[in-house]
């Protein structure tokens, strides 16, 4: 996975059509498959290889936790006789997953399939079985869509310019042109020998320009026109891929959060596993943000998936067996996900996934539609009161579920027509945001990510940015007396001098200044009437990044 590297761009910047649409505006060849994938919502990601013998991270531990020569020789003792492709498919289906994406080659260069491009592959191990072939066949037999993860970078290959650890070293005589031929040949093998595939999931296009990345994507689509391609080949392709975080609400372009069931992508003995509540709420909040969840397991050196992970996935599957209609084939919204919960919608129904209650009630902003009735999907009774100010949902303790209480609101009009609504107490909720700079012009780091009531998303700027501004427009004059800014501790040290400014219709007025900004910064100041608030970062050691900028009343 990416961990520290990324190089992608925007369709708008590169002049490419939106996902699912050709340049002429007509549906692209993969439009039907893209819609199927969005409806599926939930897939299994699998990171596995000889590194499982060591229990360290795949790719990244080569030359770091494990000496390079030792790492590269692990395949000589890799003999996972407990591997059963049909069992993996059974586990995925029992979890309610609709597709599987398998790591055919990670950044370490080892191939889990019978490639003719290198001897460094599974057929040279004591196992001598083509794992990708067996998985592809098992998925087809079991009714599960199959896709392949394939690293763009290869820190072992002599023609790839960068090497381990972590792509931080330089090779003596590299050639990206020769390496691109190698990469294309392997893509051809995967599609022709194991396809048709659902997706080609690229990763870490280190050193790849957008032009080179586009050639690889075009070649992939030439081989299989309807294949889905993610955004990690230096071009946007079909969908975005936030990693280890729930993606921000985005209904303008498909996206898929990739996340681990434990902490590490590859198997690690005793690795901490996420509780059921976090697993299910992550899935629901992804769907509520109009995205998918690609949930990763790391099989053991034996080829088996850990029993505790199998149990957790089965628990998710049982929940989906009862309430999957509120997740599958829905669209996210109209309420943006947050600490309160999430919402999904289909036809004239909104499914409220309430995860946080205050004294037996939940309050949401007003809906531009009439609620004609409601159903408590998870059982029990509830009351919904609709006013011009909003919705108030009350429910007895016996109705409120610990993980997710689902209430279906039946409307007098199609739910899809309702614009996104932010659920938050901040005056900046449902406002507009703009910024001087956005990291590589990526949607997931846009200014709006700082006012979406989701600390897991963030506004970020390009590396090397030493001054920037972030502005929130409140859409109408509001009485403001406080601003709360959240950052990840890792980035908080970057800001060295800043000021906060407010404006109604005239000039900007400075309301607060500072030379340091902690991870949680609160500035209280005499009340002012303002339509806009601006954070002006005058000096930074590197590109500033802000999780949330909340504008609050006095």
VEXKEDREN-474546 format. One line per field, with one value per residue (C-alpha): x, y, z; residue number from 1. Coordinates in nm, 3 decimals, decimal comma, padded with zeros to 5 digits. Example, Ala and Ser with C-alpha at 12.3 -4.5 7.8 and 13.67 -1.06 7.14 Angstrom:
BEGIN
east = [01,230_01,367]
north = [-00,450_-00,106]
up = [00,780_00,714]
num = [1_2]
END
This chain:
BEGIN
east = [00,000_00,100_00,208_00,423_00,410_00,138_00,122_-00,220_-00,405_-00,753_-00,965_-01,049_-00,684_-00,580_-00,884_-01,008_-01,377_-01,551_-01,559_-01,807_-01,822_-01,633_-01,496_-01,808_-02,035_-02,178_-02,146_-01,800_-01,757_-01,716_-02,021_-02,233_-01,948_-01,879_-02,243_-02,236_-01,923_-02,081_-02,391_-02,175_-02,028_-01,814_-01,512_-01,224_-00,865_-00,589_-00,220_-00,018_00,318_00,637_00,681_00,406_00,678_00,841_00,518_00,644_00,484_00,472_00,709_00,795_00,994_01,230_01,568_01,423_01,288_01,421_01,760_01,709_01,882_01,690_01,362_01,417_01,497_01,185_00,999_01,239_01,076_00,721_00,496_00,140_-00,018_-00,323_-00,423_-00,771_-00,910_-01,265_-01,243_-01,128_-01,423_-01,658_-01,524_-01,567_-01,923_-02,012_-01,895_-02,137_-01,856_-01,932_-01,581_-01,219_-00,895_-00,573_-00,210_-00,052_00,271_00,357_00,642_00,888_00,855_00,754_00,476_00,202_00,120_00,286_00,446_00,689_00,854_01,060_01,159_01,090_00,741_00,528_00,611_00,971_00,865_00,818_00,443_00,461_00,091_-00,050_-00,239_-00,395_-00,528_-00,685_-00,842_-00,977_-01,137_-01,277_-01,431_-01,596_-01,729_-01,851_-02,013_-01,763_-01,614_-01,234_-00,980_-00,605_-00,382_-00,056_00,213_00,335_00,667_00,906_01,191_01,364_01,355_01,686_01,512_01,295_01,489_01,420_01,492_01,437_01,392_01,070_01,178_01,444_01,752_01,863_01,950_02,275_02,142_01,763_01,535_01,170_01,107_01,226_01,042_00,719_00,741_00,784_00,484_00,267_00,363_00,252_-00,074_-00,130_-00,067_-00,312_-00,594_-00,541_-00,467_-00,695_-00,958_-01,188_-01,117_-01,333_-01,050_-00,683_-00,586_-00,255_-00,045_00,251_00,339_00,673_00,856_00,566_00,457_00,088_00,179_00,346_00,063_-00,194_-00,015_-00,036_-00,406_-00,485_-00,302_-00,499_-00,828_-00,724_-00,690_-01,023_-01,238_-01,480_-01,217_-01,219_-00,894_-00,822_-00,640_-00,293_-00,115_-00,058_-00,394_-00,745_-00,902_-01,231_-01,226_-01,041_-00,882_-00,855_-00,637_-00,681_-00,943_-01,310_-01,332_-01,505_-01,855_-01,820_-02,105_-01,946_-01,691_-01,672_-01,438_-01,333_-01,172_-00,906_-00,856_-00,711_-00,907_-00,596_-00,316_-00,081_-00,164_00,030_-00,019_00,139_00,108_-00,102_-00,185_-00,465_-00,796_-01,073_-01,386_-01,712_-01,854_-01,568_-01,584_-01,958_-01,960_-01,674_-01,869_-02,185_-02,003_-01,832_-02,171_-02,311_-02,034_-02,125_-01,820_-01,715_-01,510_-01,230_-01,152_-00,814_-00,713_-00,358_-00,347_-00,096_00,214_00,006_-00,231_-00,518_-00,699_-00,681_-00,982_-01,049_-01,058_-01,292_-01,518_-01,522_-01,604_-01,885_-02,029_-02,034_-02,201_-02,477_-02,549_-02,559_-02,786_-03,042_-02,980_-02,789_-03,073_-02,968_-02,614_-02,615_-02,735_-02,788_-02,639_-02,483_-02,662_-02,830_-02,687_-02,308_-02,158_-02,018_-01,992_-02,373_-02,386_-02,463_-02,745_-02,805_-03,087_-03,279_-03,592_-03,811_-03,644_-03,363_-03,204_-03,077_-02,795_-02,796_-02,480_-02,490_-02,786_-02,830_-03,080_-03,270_-03,301_-03,117_-03,154_-03,082_-03,105_-03,421_-03,508_-03,648_-03,906_-04,202_-04,161_-04,475_-04,383_-04,098_-03,993_-03,744_-03,545_-03,350_-03,668_-03,854_-04,037_-03,939_-04,099_-03,992_-04,099_-04,044_-04,041_-03,901_-03,593_-03,518_-03,592_-03,603_-03,596_-03,676_-03,657_-03,675_-03,361_-03,492_-03,487_-03,145_-02,881_-02,525_-02,369_-02,631_-03,001_-03,154_-03,468_-03,615_-03,775_-04,039_-04,056_-04,298_-04,033_-03,716_-03,439_-03,171_-03,283_-03,184_-02,848_-02,591_-02,654_-02,390_-02,488_-02,285_-02,317_-02,058_-02,171_-01,944_-02,160_-02,320_-02,099_-01,848_-01,472_-01,187_-00,810_-00,499_-00,352_-00,471_-00,238_-00,182_-00,531_-00,687_-01,057_-01,004_-00,776_-00,992_-01,086_-01,432_-01,267_-01,192_-01,560_-01,724_-01,749_-01,521_-01,180_-01,071_-01,066_-00,843_-00,744_-00,381_-00,135_00,152_00,488_00,712_00,422_00,534_00,232_-00,134_-00,488_-00,812_-01,139_-01,488_-01,789_-02,089_-02,335_-02,498_-02,396_-02,346_-02,240_-01,901_-01,696_-01,482_-01,284_-01,172_-00,901_-00,803_-00,483_-00,303_-00,023_00,223_00,152_00,079_00,445_00,452_00,264_00,497_00,298_-00,069_-00,363_-00,740_-00,944_-01,317_-01,512_-01,875_-01,888_-01,587_-01,223_-01,076_-01,035_-00,776_-00,939_-00,650_-00,281_-00,025_00,321_00,235_-00,080_-00,137_-00,328_-00,645_-00,645_-00,931_-00,938_-01,206_-01,247_-01,502_-01,815_-01,814_-02,062_-01,903_-01,988_-01,639_-01,354_-01,002_-00,707_-00,399_-00,085_00,198_00,487_00,515_00,804_00,620_00,276_00,010_-00,282_-00,600_-00,852_-01,132_-01,188_-01,503_-01,654_-01,857_-02,087_-01,962]
north = [00,000_00,366_00,441_00,738_00,773_00,892_01,042_01,094_01,373_01,502_01,424_01,791_01,896_01,641_01,698_01,342_01,246_01,160_00,798_00,596_00,850_00,882_01,207_01,242_01,225_00,883_00,596_00,441_00,066_00,007_00,211_-00,096_-00,262_00,059_00,076_-00,288_-00,219_00,085_-00,116_-00,396_-00,159_-00,423_-00,623_-00,828_-00,708_-00,968_-00,889_-01,211_-01,349_-01,510_-01,215_-01,371_-01,609_-01,313_-01,143_-00,804_-00,562_-00,662_-00,463_-00,197_-00,428_-00,531_-00,384_-00,238_-00,488_-00,775_-00,763_-00,740_-01,067_-01,256_-01,100_-01,193_-01,553_-01,610_-01,763_-02,060_-02,174_-02,056_-02,365_-02,266_-02,611_-02,487_-02,255_-02,328_-02,079_-02,209_-02,151_-01,790_-01,732_-01,889_-01,657_-01,349_-01,442_-01,520_-01,167_-01,020_-00,919_-00,907_-00,896_-00,983_-00,799_-00,999_-00,878_-01,037_-00,838_-00,592_-00,337_-00,617_-00,756_-01,111_-01,243_-01,470_-01,597_-01,795_-01,501_-01,553_-01,216_-01,318_-01,631_-01,451_-01,596_-01,851_-02,130_-02,122_-02,180_-02,525_-02,464_-02,451_-02,365_-02,064_-01,887_-01,628_-01,895_-02,091_-01,776_-01,655_-01,994_-02,019_-01,672_-01,752_-02,078_-01,911_-01,607_-01,352_-01,087_-01,107_-00,828_-00,791_-00,554_-00,495_-00,257_-00,007_00,026_-00,267_-00,206_-00,531_-00,502_-00,367_-00,139_00,035_00,341_00,312_00,037_-00,069_00,034_00,207_00,328_00,552_00,422_00,458_00,175_00,197_00,157_00,184_00,236_00,328_00,261_-00,099_-00,134_-00,007_-00,289_-00,536_-00,388_-00,399_-00,758_-00,859_-00,666_-00,856_-01,189_-01,107_-01,005_-01,271_-01,562_-01,489_-01,249_-01,098_-00,903_-00,669_-00,425_-00,358_-00,201_-00,022_00,124_00,359_00,492_00,620_00,802_00,761_01,078_01,123_01,052_00,722_00,628_00,705_00,477_00,191_00,255_00,284_-00,043_-00,209_-00,093_-00,200_-00,554_-00,538_-00,232_-00,275_-00,322_-00,080_00,099_00,292_00,624_00,499_00,492_00,873_00,934_00,951_00,662_00,538_00,588_00,735_00,528_00,685_00,458_00,357_00,630_00,669_00,883_01,219_01,246_01,253_01,181_01,342_01,066_00,701_00,612_00,317_00,321_00,050_-00,048_-00,333_-00,553_-00,544_-00,285_-00,438_-00,521_-00,848_-01,101_-01,022_-01,257_-01,104_-00,795_-00,587_-00,649_-00,391_-00,451_-00,538_-00,193_-00,021_-00,265_-00,219_00,155_00,195_00,005_00,207_00,541_00,452_00,377_00,692_00,894_00,730_00,506_00,141_-00,043_-00,276_-00,457_-00,625_-00,956_-01,091_-01,473_-01,667_-01,846_-02,165_-02,011_-01,993_-01,680_-01,643_-01,793_-01,471_-01,271_-01,527_-01,492_-01,113_-01,122_-01,371_-01,133_-00,857_-01,094_-01,183_-00,813_-00,753_-01,054_-00,870_-00,506_-00,519_-00,350_-00,025_-00,057_-00,247_-00,061_00,263_00,606_00,802_01,087_01,319_01,368_01,357_01,100_01,216_01,121_01,105_00,827_00,817_00,798_00,611_00,648_00,466_00,572_00,766_00,630_00,760_00,511_00,687_00,495_00,647_00,566_00,837_00,938_01,219_01,133_00,901_01,147_01,251_01,584_01,636_01,943_02,008_01,806_01,972_01,692_01,573_01,261_01,058_00,782_00,581_00,226_00,110_-00,136_-00,274_-00,333_-00,155_00,176_00,537_00,873_01,123_01,486_01,706_02,086_02,367_02,362_01,994_01,636_01,507_01,131_00,979_00,611_00,407_00,234_-00,102_00,030_00,196_-00,049_-00,026_-00,019_00,116_00,194_00,212_00,413_00,434_00,767_00,740_01,065_01,229_01,264_01,091_01,109_01,138_01,495_01,623_01,801_01,690_01,817_01,845_01,743_01,964_02,238_02,459_02,767_02,649_02,341_02,351_02,647_02,664_02,637_02,746_02,738_02,874_02,528_02,163_01,864_01,752_01,892_01,576_01,594_01,404_01,685_01,976_02,267_02,118_01,833_02,082_02,166_01,824_01,736_01,439_01,461_01,157_01,374_01,678_01,972_01,932_02,135_02,039_01,945_02,249_02,491_02,752_02,983_02,919_03,018_02,836_03,029_02,938_03,124_03,105_03,200_03,471_03,704_03,514_03,615_03,453_03,437_03,125_02,913_02,555_02,401_02,033_01,886_01,557_01,588_01,479_01,797_02,046_02,148_02,273_02,600_02,867_03,188_03,248_03,482_03,440_03,700_03,777_03,973_04,071_04,293_04,518_04,464_04,165_04,212_04,017_03,837_03,613_03,551_03,294_03,150_02,788_02,584_02,267_01,965_02,115_02,495_02,709_03,088_03,284_03,652_03,937_03,861_03,986_03,967_03,779_03,612_03,466_03,344_03,296_03,107_03,272_03,063_03,310_03,074_02,694_02,448_02,232_02,190_02,264_02,024_02,087_01,821_02,056_02,432_02,493_02,839_02,872_03,127_03,322]
up = [00,000_-00,025_00,333_00,230_-00,147_-00,381_-00,729_-00,878_-01,056_-01,130_-01,433_-01,457_-01,450_-01,709_-01,927_-01,885_-01,879_-01,555_-01,446_-01,647_-01,929_-02,254_-02,394_-02,610_-02,306_-02,387_-02,138_-02,136_-02,198_-01,824_-01,712_-01,633_-01,442_-01,252_-01,147_-01,037_-00,832_-00,663_-00,579_-00,434_-00,171_00,007_-00,108_00,031_-00,010_00,043_00,102_00,112_00,016_00,150_00,391_00,606_00,728_00,906_01,014_00,893_00,649_00,285_00,063_00,318_00,549_00,266_00,355_00,674_00,931_00,720_00,541_00,166_00,078_00,346_00,236_-00,130_-00,036_00,176_-00,120_-00,111_00,213_00,132_00,122_00,229_00,207_00,400_00,115_-00,018_-00,270_-00,231_00,146_00,095_-00,135_00,120_00,393_00,174_00,078_00,440_00,525_00,271_00,037_-00,335_-00,484_-00,409_-00,495_-00,454_-00,446_-00,752_-00,701_-00,425_-00,415_-00,330_-00,685_-00,588_-00,812_-00,679_-01,029_-01,308_-01,487_-01,773_-01,710_-01,404_-01,215_-00,889_-00,857_-00,675_-00,921_-00,799_-00,439_-00,279_-00,320_-00,703_-00,741_-00,926_-00,645_-00,877_-01,111_-00,827_-00,679_-01,013_-01,077_-00,723_-00,750_-01,082_-00,942_-00,623_-00,784_-00,650_-00,879_-00,899_-00,942_-00,913_-00,718_-00,903_-00,779_-01,035_-00,854_-00,807_-00,566_-00,668_-01,048_-01,188_-01,439_-01,180_-01,060_-00,687_-00,438_-00,079_00,189_00,092_-00,249_-00,089_-00,275_-00,637_-00,878_-01,082_-01,440_-01,443_-01,739_-01,687_-02,055_-02,021_-01,691_-01,848_-02,103_-01,815_-01,633_-01,946_-02,013_-01,664_-01,699_-02,024_-01,850_-01,570_-01,802_-02,067_-01,835_-01,540_-01,674_-01,748_-01,430_-01,227_-01,156_-01,208_-00,875_-00,928_-00,645_-00,582_-00,930_-00,802_-01,079_-01,325_-01,502_-01,590_-01,954_-01,866_-01,632_-01,899_-02,146_-01,896_-01,826_-02,199_-02,259_-01,977_-02,127_-02,475_-02,341_-02,154_-02,235_-01,944_-01,671_-01,377_-01,295_-00,976_-00,942_-00,846_-01,179_-01,200_-01,368_-01,212_-01,406_-01,257_-00,879_-00,582_-00,306_00,043_00,256_00,622_00,666_00,584_00,272_00,290_00,141_-00,238_-00,477_-00,784_-00,840_-00,722_-00,437_-00,226_00,118_00,156_00,519_00,724_00,965_01,190_01,184_00,928_00,566_00,574_00,852_01,188_01,484_01,761_01,557_01,717_01,540_01,502_01,712_01,538_01,611_01,426_01,135_01,080_01,139_00,894_00,628_00,691_00,692_00,364_00,209_00,371_00,206_-00,128_-00,133_-00,106_00,155_00,045_00,371_00,398_00,554_00,566_00,549_00,761_00,620_00,612_00,358_00,605_00,722_01,099_01,279_01,472_01,149_00,993_01,297_01,276_00,904_00,968_01,229_00,969_00,725_00,970_01,023_00,648_00,610_00,819_00,721_00,392_00,206_00,378_00,235_-00,096_-00,407_-00,216_-00,265_00,016_00,189_00,193_00,544_00,539_00,777_01,109_01,474_01,480_01,218_00,845_00,593_00,270_00,019_-00,246_-00,435_-00,188_00,124_00,344_00,581_00,892_01,062_01,410_01,607_01,873_02,091_02,342_02,616_02,388_02,099_01,784_01,603_01,233_01,007_00,810_00,500_00,185_00,162_00,367_00,580_00,517_00,759_00,908_00,988_01,251_01,040_01,335_01,536_01,811_01,809_01,747_01,682_01,417_01,452_01,147_01,171_00,962_01,186_01,146_01,250_01,606_01,647_01,984_02,075_02,397_02,523_02,402_02,043_02,046_01,920_02,051_01,702_01,462_01,494_01,147_01,077_00,727_00,641_00,367_00,169_-00,067_-00,337_-00,462_-00,204_-00,473_-00,551_-00,206_-00,192_00,069_00,423_00,696_01,048_01,282_01,539_01,372_01,181_00,901_00,846_00,501_00,412_00,128_00,147_-00,078_-00,053_-00,216_-00,276_-00,274_-00,258_-00,620_-00,697_-00,550_-00,458_-00,133_-00,004_-00,125_00,101_00,165_00,357_00,636_00,698_00,650_01,024_00,960_01,130_00,927_00,612_00,566_00,353_00,248_00,046_-00,179_-00,030_-00,012_00,046_00,301_00,299_00,221_00,311_00,382_00,366_00,488_00,345_00,580_00,296_00,514_00,799_01,125_01,476_01,529_01,848_01,827_01,580_01,648_01,429_01,433_01,289_01,314_01,568_01,299_01,099_01,379_01,408_01,049_01,110_01,251_01,200_01,118_01,156_01,159_00,975_00,956_00,697_00,643_00,335_00,383_00,461_00,643_01,019_01,217_01,512_01,627_01,557_01,663_01,609_01,692_01,645_01,855_01,724_01,873_01,860_01,991_01,944_02,130_02,044_02,085_01,882_01,522_01,236_00,949_00,620_00,581_00,800_00,667_00,813_00,666_00,719_00,680_00,753_00,750_00,742_00,487_00,330_00,596_00,638_00,842_00,948_01,055_01,068_01,272_01,294_01,616_01,783_02,090]
num = [1_2_3_4_5_6_7_8_9_10_11_12_13_14_15_16_17_18_19_20_21_22_23_24_25_26_27_28_29_30_31_32_33_34_35_36_37_38_39_40_41_42_43_44_45_46_47_48_49_50_51_52_53_54_55_56_57_58_59_60_61_62_63_64_65_66_67_68_69_70_71_72_73_74_75_76_77_78_79_80_81_82_83_84_85_86_87_88_89_90_91_92_93_94_95_96_97_98_99_100_101_102_103_104_105_106_107_108_109_110_111_112_113_114_115_116_117_118_119_120_121_122_123_124_125_126_127_128_129_130_131_132_133_134_135_136_137_138_139_140_141_142_143_144_145_146_147_148_149_150_151_152_153_154_155_156_157_158_159_160_161_162_163_164_165_166_167_168_169_170_171_172_173_174_175_176_177_178_179_180_181_182_183_184_185_186_187_188_189_190_191_192_193_194_195_196_197_198_199_200_201_202_203_204_205_206_207_208_209_210_211_212_213_214_215_216_217_218_219_220_221_222_223_224_225_226_227_228_229_230_231_232_233_234_235_236_237_238_239_240_241_242_243_244_245_246_247_248_249_250_251_252_253_254_255_256_257_258_259_260_261_262_263_264_265_266_267_268_269_270_271_272_273_274_275_276_277_278_279_280_281_282_283_284_285_286_287_288_289_290_291_292_293_294_295_296_297_298_299_300_301_302_303_304_305_306_307_308_309_310_311_312_313_314_315_316_317_318_319_320_321_322_323_324_325_326_327_328_329_330_331_332_333_334_335_336_337_338_339_340_341_342_343_344_345_346_347_348_349_350_351_352_353_354_355_356_357_358_359_360_361_362_363_364_365_366_367_368_369_370_371_372_373_374_375_376_377_378_379_380_381_382_383_384_385_386_387_388_389_390_391_392_393_394_395_396_397_398_399_400_401_402_403_404_405_406_407_408_409_410_411_412_413_414_415_416_417_418_419_420_421_422_423_424_425_426_427_428_429_430_431_432_433_434_435_436_437_438_439_440_441_442_443_444_445_446_447_448_449_450_451_452_453_454_455_456_457_458_459_460_461_462_463_464_465_466_467_468_469_470_471_472_473_474_475_476_477_478_479_480_481_482_483_484_485_486_487_488_489_490_491_492_493_494_495_496_497_498_499_500_501_502_503_504_505_506_507_508_509_510_511_512_513_514_515_516_517_518_519_520_521_522_523_524_525_526_527_528_529_530_531_532_533_534_535_536_537_538_539_540_541_542_543_544_545_546_547_548_549_550_551_552_553_554]
END
